[in-house]
Amino acid sequence: MKQGKFITLEGIDGAGKSTQLAWIVELLQDAGKPVVVTREPGGTTLGEQLRALLLNKTMIMHAETEALLMFAARREHLDKVILPALTQGQWVISDRFTDASFAYQSGGRGLDSGKLAILEHWVQGDLQPDLTLYFDVPVEVGQQRVYQSKSKDRFEKEQADFFQRVRAAYQDRAKQFPERIRIIDSSRSLADVNAAVEQTLQPLLSHE
């Protein structure tokens, strides 16, 4: 059986990932691909419990504790959802993966990226997404979208300077892995972003 593809969606809060997730699933299903949709932190019973802790706006924890919990949830996610689905030939679409740890815990919180790299190798070995769509949007636009849409969780209530650091870390990560991480300007109209996503996915679909 042919190995499935692993696609991840990244971006600061308010970048429009959730909107694009539905569009990506529709595109892949129209192309006849079996799709598994998941998210981080979360995706498993344990992962969702850890997500509730990590996003609880009243929770206070050390930045290293936060990172370790993220990778603990990721280990379960890989074991229970991602790897089995890929082995079965399914296409896995995950709302966030390890790039988010480098953006939020290293960029945002200031943790040593070398420590995260050790965790990355320990938890996932050589596994990386086949494609990462990084939805880039100015911080003020993302914050306005979050403000309009819902009550803020523990990350969303951070100040603008935190998200500036997160965005800069994402951009650095995209420069480091330009073949895997494709930047989508999500400050444009929905139709334009949809078109850019479809164009970016096409090479992956054409290799099937």
mmCIF file of the C-alpha atoms, coordinates in Angstrom:
data_MODEL
# 
_entry.id   MODEL 
# 
loop_
_atom_site.group_PDB 
_atom_site.id 
_atom_site.type_symbol 
_atom_site.label_atom_id 
_atom_site.label_alt_id 
_atom_site.label_comp_id 
_atom_site.label_asym_id 
_atom_site.label_entity_id 
_atom_site.label_seq_id 
_atom_site.pdbx_PDB_ins_code 
_atom_site.Cartn_x 
_atom_site.Cartn_y 
_atom_site.Cartn_z 
_atom_site.occupancy 
_atom_site.B_iso_or_equiv 
_atom_site.pdbx_formal_charge 
_atom_site.auth_seq_id 
_atom_site.auth_comp_id 
_atom_site.auth_asym_id 
_atom_site.auth_atom_id 
_atom_site.pdbx_PDB_model_num 
ATOM 1   C CA . MET A 1 1   ? 0.000   0.000  0.000  1.00 0.00 ? 1   MET A CA 1 
ATOM 2   C CA . LYS A 1 2   ? 1.268   3.463  -0.935 1.00 0.00 ? 2   LYS A CA 1 
ATOM 3   C CA . GLN A 1 3   ? 2.343   5.661  1.995  1.00 0.00 ? 3   GLN A CA 1 
ATOM 4   C CA . GLY A 1 4   ? -0.006  8.565  2.702  1.00 0.00 ? 4   GLY A CA 1 
ATOM 5   C CA . LYS A 1 5   ? 0.975   12.234 2.739  1.00 0.00 ? 5   LYS A CA 1 
ATOM 6   C CA . PHE A 1 6   ? 1.373   14.426 5.810  1.00 0.00 ? 6   PHE A CA 1 
ATOM 7   C CA . ILE A 1 7   ? 0.320   18.082 5.491  1.00 0.00 ? 7   ILE A CA 1 
ATOM 8   C CA . THR A 1 8   ? 0.488   20.571 8.346  1.00 0.00 ? 8   THR A CA 1 
ATOM 9   C CA . LEU A 1 9   ? -1.018  24.041 8.731  1.00 0.00 ? 9   LEU A CA 1 
ATOM 10  C CA . GLU A 1 10  ? 0.806   26.724 10.689 1.00 0.00 ? 10  GLU A CA 1 
ATOM 11  C CA . GLY A 1 11  ? 0.431   30.396 11.543 1.00 0.00 ? 11  GLY A CA 1 
ATOM 12  C CA . ILE A 1 12  ? -0.151  32.800 14.386 1.00 0.00 ? 12  ILE A CA 1 
ATOM 13  C CA . ASP A 1 13  ? -3.565  32.909 16.030 1.00 0.00 ? 13  ASP A CA 1 
ATOM 14  C CA . GLY A 1 14  ? -6.008  34.554 13.649 1.00 0.00 ? 14  GLY A CA 1 
ATOM 15  C CA . ALA A 1 15  ? -4.099  33.575 10.506 1.00 0.00 ? 15  ALA A CA 1 
ATOM 16  C CA . GLY A 1 16  ? -7.113  31.755 9.065  1.00 0.00 ? 16  GLY A CA 1 
ATOM 17  C CA . LYS A 1 17  ? -5.933  28.151 9.357  1.00 0.00 ? 17  LYS A CA 1 
ATOM 18  C CA . SER A 1 18  ? -9.327  26.806 10.380 1.00 0.00 ? 18  SER A CA 1 
ATOM 19  C CA . THR A 1 19  ? -11.035 28.359 7.370  1.00 0.00 ? 19  THR A CA 1 
ATOM 20  C CA . GLN A 1 20  ? -8.421  26.940 5.016  1.00 0.00 ? 20  GLN A CA 1 
ATOM 21  C CA . LEU A 1 21  ? -8.526  23.525 6.660  1.00 0.00 ? 21  LEU A CA 1 
ATOM 22  C CA . ALA A 1 22  ? -12.048 22.931 5.359  1.00 0.00 ? 22  ALA A CA 1 
ATOM 23  C CA . TRP A 1 23  ? -11.006 24.075 1.875  1.00 0.00 ? 23  TRP A CA 1 
ATOM 24  C CA . ILE A 1 24  ? -7.989  21.731 1.842  1.00 0.00 ? 24  ILE A CA 1 
ATOM 25  C CA . VAL A 1 25  ? -10.081 18.756 2.931  1.00 0.00 ? 25  VAL A CA 1 
ATOM 26  C CA . GLU A 1 26  ? -12.558 19.516 0.141  1.00 0.00 ? 26  GLU A CA 1 
ATOM 27  C CA . LEU A 1 27  ? -9.768  19.734 -2.447 1.00 0.00 ? 27  LEU A CA 1 
ATOM 28  C CA . LEU A 1 28  ? -8.221  16.439 -1.383 1.00 0.00 ? 28  LEU A CA 1 
ATOM 29  C CA . GLN A 1 29  ? -11.520 14.600 -1.208 1.00 0.00 ? 29  GLN A CA 1 
ATOM 30  C CA . ASP A 1 30  ? -12.440 15.887 -4.665 1.00 0.00 ? 30  ASP A CA 1 
ATOM 31  C CA . ALA A 1 31  ? -9.119  14.400 -5.832 1.00 0.00 ? 31  ALA A CA 1 
ATOM 32  C CA . GLY A 1 32  ? -10.135 11.058 -4.330 1.00 0.00 ? 32  GLY A CA 1 
ATOM 33  C CA . LYS A 1 33  ? -7.754  11.122 -1.373 1.00 0.00 ? 33  LYS A CA 1 
ATOM 34  C CA . PRO A 1 34  ? -8.688  9.498  1.952  1.00 0.00 ? 34  PRO A CA 1 
ATOM 35  C CA . VAL A 1 35  ? -8.259  12.273 4.537  1.00 0.00 ? 35  VAL A CA 1 
ATOM 36  C CA . VAL A 1 36  ? -7.689  12.244 8.304  1.00 0.00 ? 36  VAL A CA 1 
ATOM 37  C CA . VAL A 1 37  ? -8.091  15.651 9.980  1.00 0.00 ? 37  VAL A CA 1 
ATOM 38  C CA . THR A 1 38  ? -6.453  16.262 13.340 1.00 0.00 ? 38  THR A CA 1 
ATOM 39  C CA . ARG A 1 39  ? -4.895  19.007 15.463 1.00 0.00 ? 39  ARG A CA 1 
ATOM 40  C CA . GLU A 1 40  ? -2.180  19.884 17.962 1.00 0.00 ? 40  GLU A CA 1 
ATOM 41  C CA . PRO A 1 41  ? -2.099  19.911 20.817 1.00 0.00 ? 41  PRO A CA 1 
ATOM 42  C CA . GLY A 1 42  ? -4.739  17.203 20.799 1.00 0.00 ? 42  GLY A CA 1 
ATOM 43  C CA . GLY A 1 43  ? -5.778  14.512 18.369 1.00 0.00 ? 43  GLY A CA 1 
ATOM 44  C CA . THR A 1 44  ? -5.968  11.741 20.977 1.00 0.00 ? 44  THR A CA 1 
ATOM 45  C CA . THR A 1 45  ? -7.789  11.270 24.265 1.00 0.00 ? 45  THR A CA 1 
ATOM 46  C CA . LEU A 1 46  ? -4.677  12.132 26.253 1.00 0.00 ? 46  LEU A CA 1 
ATOM 47  C CA . GLY A 1 47  ? -3.707  14.876 23.823 1.00 0.00 ? 47  GLY A CA 1 
ATOM 48  C CA . GLU A 1 48  ? -7.057  16.602 24.197 1.00 0.00 ? 48  GLU A CA 1 
ATOM 49  C CA . GLN A 1 49  ? -6.723  16.511 27.998 1.00 0.00 ? 49  GLN A CA 1 
ATOM 50  C CA . LEU A 1 50  ? -3.261  18.077 27.693 1.00 0.00 ? 50  LEU A CA 1 
ATOM 51  C CA . ARG A 1 51  ? -4.710  20.635 25.268 1.00 0.00 ? 51  ARG A CA 1 
ATOM 52  C CA . ALA A 1 52  ? -7.267  21.665 27.871 1.00 0.00 ? 52  ALA A CA 1 
ATOM 53  C CA . LEU A 1 53  ? -4.443  22.290 30.353 1.00 0.00 ? 53  LEU A CA 1 
ATOM 54  C CA . LEU A 1 54  ? -2.226  24.112 27.872 1.00 0.00 ? 54  LEU A CA 1 
ATOM 55  C CA . LEU A 1 55  ? -4.972  26.441 26.612 1.00 0.00 ? 55  LEU A CA 1 
ATOM 56  C CA . ASN A 1 56  ? -6.602  27.113 29.981 1.00 0.00 ? 56  ASN A CA 1 
ATOM 57  C CA . LYS A 1 57  ? -6.257  30.873 30.402 1.00 0.00 ? 57  LYS A CA 1 
ATOM 58  C CA . THR A 1 58  ? -6.035  30.575 34.198 1.00 0.00 ? 58  THR A CA 1 
ATOM 59  C CA . MET A 1 59  ? -3.188  28.032 34.077 1.00 0.00 ? 59  MET A CA 1 
ATOM 60  C CA . ILE A 1 60  ? 0.322   29.213 34.983 1.00 0.00 ? 60  ILE A CA 1 
ATOM 61  C CA . MET A 1 61  ? 3.280   27.010 34.040 1.00 0.00 ? 61  MET A CA 1 
ATOM 62  C CA . HIS A 1 62  ? 6.995   27.214 33.313 1.00 0.00 ? 62  HIS A CA 1 
ATOM 63  C CA . ALA A 1 63  ? 7.858   27.595 29.631 1.00 0.00 ? 63  ALA A CA 1 
ATOM 64  C CA . GLU A 1 64  ? 9.810   24.317 29.666 1.00 0.00 ? 64  GLU A CA 1 
ATOM 65  C CA . THR A 1 65  ? 6.820   22.534 31.221 1.00 0.00 ? 65  THR A CA 1 
ATOM 66  C CA . GLU A 1 66  ? 4.696   23.918 28.394 1.00 0.00 ? 66  GLU A CA 1 
ATOM 67  C CA . ALA A 1 67  ? 7.131   22.608 25.783 1.00 0.00 ? 67  ALA A CA 1 
ATOM 68  C CA . LEU A 1 68  ? 7.375   19.180 27.385 1.00 0.00 ? 68  LEU A CA 1 
ATOM 69  C CA . LEU A 1 69  ? 3.590   18.849 27.521 1.00 0.00 ? 69  LEU A CA 1 
ATOM 70  C CA . MET A 1 70  ? 3.370   19.821 23.852 1.00 0.00 ? 70  MET A CA 1 
ATOM 71  C CA . PHE A 1 71  ? 5.836   17.094 22.895 1.00 0.00 ? 71  PHE A CA 1 
ATOM 72  C CA . ALA A 1 72  ? 4.160   14.563 25.186 1.00 0.00 ? 72  ALA A CA 1 
ATOM 73  C CA . ALA A 1 73  ? 0.886   15.193 23.362 1.00 0.00 ? 73  ALA A CA 1 
ATOM 74  C CA . ARG A 1 74  ? 2.766   14.957 20.047 1.00 0.00 ? 74  ARG A CA 1 
ATOM 75  C CA . ARG A 1 75  ? 4.257   11.561 20.902 1.00 0.00 ? 75  ARG A CA 1 
ATOM 76  C CA . GLU A 1 76  ? 0.764   10.166 21.540 1.00 0.00 ? 76  GLU A CA 1 
ATOM 77  C CA . HIS A 1 77  ? -0.504  11.877 18.413 1.00 0.00 ? 77  HIS A CA 1 
ATOM 78  C CA . LEU A 1 78  ? 2.134   10.237 16.252 1.00 0.00 ? 78  LEU A CA 1 
ATOM 79  C CA . ASP A 1 79  ? 1.613   6.818  17.805 1.00 0.00 ? 79  ASP A CA 1 
ATOM 80  C CA . LYS A 1 80  ? -2.178  6.760  17.836 1.00 0.00 ? 80  LYS A CA 1 
ATOM 81  C CA . VAL A 1 81  ? -3.175  8.839  14.799 1.00 0.00 ? 81  VAL A CA 1 
ATOM 82  C CA . ILE A 1 82  ? -0.539  10.137 12.404 1.00 0.00 ? 82  ILE A CA 1 
ATOM 83  C CA . LEU A 1 83  ? 1.735   7.154  11.788 1.00 0.00 ? 83  LEU A CA 1 
ATOM 84  C CA . PRO A 1 84  ? -1.064  4.541  11.554 1.00 0.00 ? 84  PRO A CA 1 
ATOM 85  C CA . ALA A 1 85  ? -2.983  6.717  9.084  1.00 0.00 ? 85  ALA A CA 1 
ATOM 86  C CA . LEU A 1 86  ? 0.084   7.346  6.886  1.00 0.00 ? 86  LEU A CA 1 
ATOM 87  C CA . THR A 1 87  ? 0.895   3.625  6.886  1.00 0.00 ? 87  THR A CA 1 
ATOM 88  C CA . GLN A 1 88  ? -2.656  2.917  5.703  1.00 0.00 ? 88  GLN A CA 1 
ATOM 89  C CA . GLY A 1 89  ? -2.193  5.309  2.771  1.00 0.00 ? 89  GLY A CA 1 
ATOM 90  C CA . GLN A 1 90  ? -4.315  8.116  4.183  1.00 0.00 ? 90  GLN A CA 1 
ATOM 91  C CA . TRP A 1 91  ? -3.543  11.812 3.876  1.00 0.00 ? 91  TRP A CA 1 
ATOM 92  C CA . VAL A 1 92  ? -3.160  13.403 7.308  1.00 0.00 ? 92  VAL A CA 1 
ATOM 93  C CA . ILE A 1 93  ? -3.973  17.108 7.689  1.00 0.00 ? 93  ILE A CA 1 
ATOM 94  C CA . SER A 1 94  ? -2.899  18.508 11.048 1.00 0.00 ? 94  SER A CA 1 
ATOM 95  C CA . ASP A 1 95  ? -3.726  21.950 12.386 1.00 0.00 ? 95  ASP A CA 1 
ATOM 96  C CA . ARG A 1 96  ? -0.226  22.643 13.790 1.00 0.00 ? 96  ARG A CA 1 
ATOM 97  C CA . PHE A 1 97  ? 2.749   20.358 14.388 1.00 0.00 ? 97  PHE A CA 1 
ATOM 98  C CA . THR A 1 98  ? 6.361   20.805 15.518 1.00 0.00 ? 98  THR A CA 1 
ATOM 99  C CA . ASP A 1 99  ? 6.956   24.104 13.697 1.00 0.00 ? 99  ASP A CA 1 
ATOM 100 C CA . ALA A 1 100 ? 4.475   25.586 16.174 1.00 0.00 ? 100 ALA A CA 1 
ATOM 101 C CA . SER A 1 101 ? 6.718   24.562 19.073 1.00 0.00 ? 101 SER A CA 1 
ATOM 102 C CA . PHE A 1 102 ? 9.674   26.377 17.532 1.00 0.00 ? 102 PHE A CA 1 
ATOM 103 C CA . ALA A 1 103 ? 7.468   29.419 16.891 1.00 0.00 ? 103 ALA A CA 1 
ATOM 104 C CA . TYR A 1 104 ? 5.576   29.620 20.182 1.00 0.00 ? 104 TYR A CA 1 
ATOM 105 C CA . GLN A 1 105 ? 7.869   28.030 22.759 1.00 0.00 ? 105 GLN A CA 1 
ATOM 106 C CA . SER A 1 106 ? 11.195  29.163 21.260 1.00 0.00 ? 106 SER A CA 1 
ATOM 107 C CA . GLY A 1 107 ? 10.187  32.368 19.473 1.00 0.00 ? 107 GLY A CA 1 
ATOM 108 C CA . GLY A 1 108 ? 7.388   33.442 21.784 1.00 0.00 ? 108 GLY A CA 1 
ATOM 109 C CA . ARG A 1 109 ? 8.605   32.137 25.137 1.00 0.00 ? 109 ARG A CA 1 
ATOM 110 C CA . GLY A 1 110 ? 12.325  32.409 24.447 1.00 0.00 ? 110 GLY A CA 1 
ATOM 111 C CA . LEU A 1 111 ? 13.264  28.778 25.029 1.00 0.00 ? 111 LEU A CA 1 
ATOM 112 C CA . ASP A 1 112 ? 16.554  27.528 23.603 1.00 0.00 ? 112 ASP A CA 1 
ATOM 113 C CA . SER A 1 113 ? 15.730  26.094 20.173 1.00 0.00 ? 113 SER A CA 1 
ATOM 114 C CA . GLY A 1 114 ? 18.466  23.493 20.702 1.00 0.00 ? 114 GLY A CA 1 
ATOM 115 C CA . LYS A 1 115 ? 16.407  21.910 23.478 1.00 0.00 ? 115 LYS A CA 1 
ATOM 116 C CA . LEU A 1 116 ? 13.389  21.769 21.189 1.00 0.00 ? 116 LEU A CA 1 
ATOM 117 C CA . ALA A 1 117 ? 15.503  20.198 18.442 1.00 0.00 ? 117 ALA A CA 1 
ATOM 118 C CA . ILE A 1 118 ? 16.484  17.417 20.859 1.00 0.00 ? 118 ILE A CA 1 
ATOM 119 C CA . LEU A 1 119 ? 12.827  16.820 21.712 1.00 0.00 ? 119 LEU A CA 1 
ATOM 120 C CA . GLU A 1 120 ? 11.906  16.917 18.031 1.00 0.00 ? 120 GLU A CA 1 
ATOM 121 C CA . HIS A 1 121 ? 14.422  14.194 17.174 1.00 0.00 ? 121 HIS A CA 1 
ATOM 122 C CA . TRP A 1 122 ? 13.505  12.105 20.210 1.00 0.00 ? 122 TRP A CA 1 
ATOM 123 C CA . VAL A 1 123 ? 9.753   12.242 19.608 1.00 0.00 ? 123 VAL A CA 1 
ATOM 124 C CA . GLN A 1 124 ? 9.536   12.021 15.808 1.00 0.00 ? 124 GLN A CA 1 
ATOM 125 C CA . GLY A 1 125 ? 12.929  10.850 14.579 1.00 0.00 ? 125 GLY A CA 1 
ATOM 126 C CA . ASP A 1 126 ? 13.351  11.798 10.920 1.00 0.00 ? 126 ASP A CA 1 
ATOM 127 C CA . LEU A 1 127 ? 9.632   12.239 10.263 1.00 0.00 ? 127 LEU A CA 1 
ATOM 128 C CA . GLN A 1 128 ? 8.692   15.626 8.838  1.00 0.00 ? 128 GLN A CA 1 
ATOM 129 C CA . PRO A 1 129 ? 5.539   16.754 7.033  1.00 0.00 ? 129 PRO A CA 1 
ATOM 130 C CA . ASP A 1 130 ? 5.529   16.348 3.270  1.00 0.00 ? 130 ASP A CA 1 
ATOM 131 C CA . LEU A 1 131 ? 4.223   19.903 3.058  1.00 0.00 ? 131 LEU A CA 1 
ATOM 132 C CA . THR A 1 132 ? 3.653   22.686 5.563  1.00 0.00 ? 132 THR A CA 1 
ATOM 133 C CA . LEU A 1 133 ? 1.392   25.600 4.670  1.00 0.00 ? 133 LEU A CA 1 
ATOM 134 C CA . TYR A 1 134 ? 2.391   28.605 6.735  1.00 0.00 ? 134 TYR A CA 1 
ATOM 135 C CA . PHE A 1 135 ? -0.383  31.196 6.710  1.00 0.00 ? 135 PHE A CA 1 
ATOM 136 C CA . ASP A 1 136 ? 1.327   34.522 7.272  1.00 0.00 ? 136 ASP A CA 1 
ATOM 137 C CA . VAL A 1 137 ? -0.599  37.554 8.435  1.00 0.00 ? 137 VAL A CA 1 
ATOM 138 C CA . PRO A 1 138 ? 0.403   40.782 10.215 1.00 0.00 ? 138 PRO A CA 1 
ATOM 139 C CA . VAL A 1 139 ? -0.012  40.492 13.973 1.00 0.00 ? 139 VAL A CA 1 
ATOM 140 C CA . GLU A 1 140 ? -2.559  43.314 14.167 1.00 0.00 ? 140 GLU A CA 1 
ATOM 141 C CA . VAL A 1 141 ? -4.755  41.573 11.593 1.00 0.00 ? 141 VAL A CA 1 
ATOM 142 C CA . GLY A 1 142 ? -4.543  38.242 13.407 1.00 0.00 ? 142 GLY A CA 1 
ATOM 143 C CA . GLN A 1 143 ? -5.377  39.831 16.744 1.00 0.00 ? 143 GLN A CA 1 
ATOM 144 C CA . GLN A 1 144 ? -8.362  41.651 15.280 1.00 0.00 ? 144 GLN A CA 1 
ATOM 145 C CA . ARG A 1 145 ? -9.689  38.371 13.878 1.00 0.00 ? 145 ARG A CA 1 
ATOM 146 C CA . VAL A 1 146 ? -9.264  36.614 17.221 1.00 0.00 ? 146 VAL A CA 1 
ATOM 147 C CA . TYR A 1 147 ? -10.938 39.493 19.035 1.00 0.00 ? 147 TYR A CA 1 
ATOM 148 C CA . GLN A 1 148 ? -13.947 39.307 16.735 1.00 0.00 ? 148 GLN A CA 1 
ATOM 149 C CA . SER A 1 149 ? -14.360 35.538 16.750 1.00 0.00 ? 149 SER A CA 1 
ATOM 150 C CA . LYS A 1 150 ? -14.222 34.148 20.287 1.00 0.00 ? 150 LYS A CA 1 
ATOM 151 C CA . SER A 1 151 ? -13.008 34.446 23.851 1.00 0.00 ? 151 SER A CA 1 
ATOM 152 C CA . LYS A 1 152 ? -9.241  34.191 24.128 1.00 0.00 ? 152 LYS A CA 1 
ATOM 153 C CA . ASP A 1 153 ? -7.355  31.132 25.389 1.00 0.00 ? 153 ASP A CA 1 
ATOM 154 C CA . ARG A 1 154 ? -4.015  31.178 27.262 1.00 0.00 ? 154 ARG A CA 1 
ATOM 155 C CA . PHE A 1 155 ? -1.998  31.853 24.111 1.00 0.00 ? 155 PHE A CA 1 
ATOM 156 C CA . GLU A 1 156 ? -4.421  34.199 22.400 1.00 0.00 ? 156 GLU A CA 1 
ATOM 157 C CA . LYS A 1 157 ? -4.439  36.552 25.380 1.00 0.00 ? 157 LYS A CA 1 
ATOM 158 C CA . GLU A 1 158 ? -0.704  37.238 24.961 1.00 0.00 ? 158 GLU A CA 1 
ATOM 159 C CA . GLN A 1 159 ? 0.323   40.737 23.925 1.00 0.00 ? 159 GLN A CA 1 
ATOM 160 C CA . ALA A 1 160 ? 1.290   41.855 20.432 1.00 0.00 ? 160 ALA A CA 1 
ATOM 161 C CA . ASP A 1 161 ? 5.046   41.632 21.085 1.00 0.00 ? 161 ASP A CA 1 
ATOM 162 C CA . PHE A 1 162 ? 4.679   37.919 21.873 1.00 0.00 ? 162 PHE A CA 1 
ATOM 163 C CA . PHE A 1 163 ? 3.033   37.311 18.508 1.00 0.00 ? 163 PHE A CA 1 
ATOM 164 C CA . GLN A 1 164 ? 5.620   39.436 16.733 1.00 0.00 ? 164 GLN A CA 1 
ATOM 165 C CA . ARG A 1 165 ? 8.276   37.044 18.075 1.00 0.00 ? 165 ARG A CA 1 
ATOM 166 C CA . VAL A 1 166 ? 6.156   34.029 17.100 1.00 0.00 ? 166 VAL A CA 1 
ATOM 167 C CA . ARG A 1 167 ? 5.689   35.376 13.582 1.00 0.00 ? 167 ARG A CA 1 
ATOM 168 C CA . ALA A 1 168 ? 9.406   36.110 13.224 1.00 0.00 ? 168 ALA A CA 1 
ATOM 169 C CA . ALA A 1 169 ? 10.231  32.558 14.366 1.00 0.00 ? 169 ALA A CA 1 
ATOM 170 C CA . TYR A 1 170 ? 7.815   31.124 11.818 1.00 0.00 ? 170 TYR A CA 1 
ATOM 171 C CA . GLN A 1 171 ? 9.405   33.212 9.084  1.00 0.00 ? 171 GLN A CA 1 
ATOM 172 C CA . ASP A 1 172 ? 12.889  32.058 10.131 1.00 0.00 ? 172 ASP A CA 1 
ATOM 173 C CA . ARG A 1 173 ? 11.707  28.451 10.117 1.00 0.00 ? 173 ARG A CA 1 
ATOM 174 C CA . ALA A 1 174 ? 10.283  28.919 6.607  1.00 0.00 ? 174 ALA A CA 1 
ATOM 175 C CA . LYS A 1 175 ? 13.655  30.243 5.405  1.00 0.00 ? 175 LYS A CA 1 
ATOM 176 C CA . GLN A 1 176 ? 15.379  27.256 7.003  1.00 0.00 ? 176 GLN A CA 1 
ATOM 177 C CA . PHE A 1 177 ? 13.119  24.721 5.262  1.00 0.00 ? 177 PHE A CA 1 
ATOM 178 C CA . PRO A 1 178 ? 11.933  26.448 2.050  1.00 0.00 ? 178 PRO A CA 1 
ATOM 179 C CA . GLU A 1 179 ? 11.149  23.221 0.189  1.00 0.00 ? 179 GLU A CA 1 
ATOM 180 C CA . ARG A 1 180 ? 8.788   21.989 2.894  1.00 0.00 ? 180 ARG A CA 1 
ATOM 181 C CA . ILE A 1 181 ? 7.324   25.196 4.328  1.00 0.00 ? 181 ILE A CA 1 
ATOM 182 C CA . ARG A 1 182 ? 5.381   27.253 1.811  1.00 0.00 ? 182 ARG A CA 1 
ATOM 183 C CA . ILE A 1 183 ? 4.318   30.747 2.800  1.00 0.00 ? 183 ILE A CA 1 
ATOM 184 C CA . ILE A 1 184 ? 0.721   31.757 2.050  1.00 0.00 ? 184 ILE A CA 1 
ATOM 185 C CA . ASP A 1 185 ? -0.164  35.447 2.446  1.00 0.00 ? 185 ASP A CA 1 
ATOM 186 C CA . SER A 1 186 ? -3.429  35.083 4.349  1.00 0.00 ? 186 SER A CA 1 
ATOM 187 C CA . SER A 1 187 ? -4.072  38.803 4.662  1.00 0.00 ? 187 SER A CA 1 
ATOM 188 C CA . ARG A 1 188 ? -5.565  38.674 1.155  1.00 0.00 ? 188 ARG A CA 1 
ATOM 189 C CA . SER A 1 189 ? -9.162  37.908 0.213  1.00 0.00 ? 189 SER A CA 1 
ATOM 190 C CA . LEU A 1 190 ? -10.515 34.440 0.929  1.00 0.00 ? 190 LEU A CA 1 
ATOM 191 C CA . ALA A 1 191 ? -10.710 33.693 -2.803 1.00 0.00 ? 191 ALA A CA 1 
ATOM 192 C CA . ASP A 1 192 ? -7.059  34.658 -3.311 1.00 0.00 ? 192 ASP A CA 1 
ATOM 193 C CA . VAL A 1 193 ? -5.907  32.562 -0.350 1.00 0.00 ? 193 VAL A CA 1 
ATOM 194 C CA . ASN A 1 194 ? -7.951  29.584 -1.588 1.00 0.00 ? 194 ASN A CA 1 
ATOM 195 C CA . ALA A 1 195 ? -6.337  29.889 -5.003 1.00 0.00 ? 195 ALA A CA 1 
ATOM 196 C CA . ALA A 1 196 ? -2.839  30.055 -3.499 1.00 0.00 ? 196 ALA A CA 1 
ATOM 197 C CA . VAL A 1 197 ? -3.517  26.973 -1.388 1.00 0.00 ? 197 VAL A CA 1 
ATOM 198 C CA . GLU A 1 198 ? -4.809  25.025 -4.384 1.00 0.00 ? 198 GLU A CA 1 
ATOM 199 C CA . GLN A 1 199 ? -1.781  26.015 -6.462 1.00 0.00 ? 199 GLN A CA 1 
ATOM 200 C CA . THR A 1 200 ? 0.599   24.983 -3.666 1.00 0.00 ? 200 THR A CA 1 
ATOM 201 C CA . LEU A 1 201 ? -1.074  21.601 -3.194 1.00 0.00 ? 201 LEU A CA 1 
ATOM 202 C CA . GLN A 1 202 ? -1.101  20.748 -6.891 1.00 0.00 ? 202 GLN A CA 1 
ATOM 203 C CA . PRO A 1 203 ? 2.499   19.447 -7.154 1.00 0.00 ? 203 PRO A CA 1 
ATOM 204 C CA . LEU A 1 204 ? 1.905   17.059 -4.261 1.00 0.00 ? 204 LEU A CA 1 
ATOM 205 C CA . LEU A 1 205 ? -1.265  15.769 -5.890 1.00 0.00 ? 205 LEU A CA 1 
ATOM 206 C CA . SER A 1 206 ? 0.365   15.453 -9.307 1.00 0.00 ? 206 SER A CA 1 
ATOM 207 C CA . HIS A 1 207 ? 3.083   13.168 -7.953 1.00 0.00 ? 207 HIS A CA 1 
ATOM 208 C CA . GLU A 1 208 ? 0.481   10.596 -6.930 1.00 0.00 ? 208 GLU A CA 1 
# 
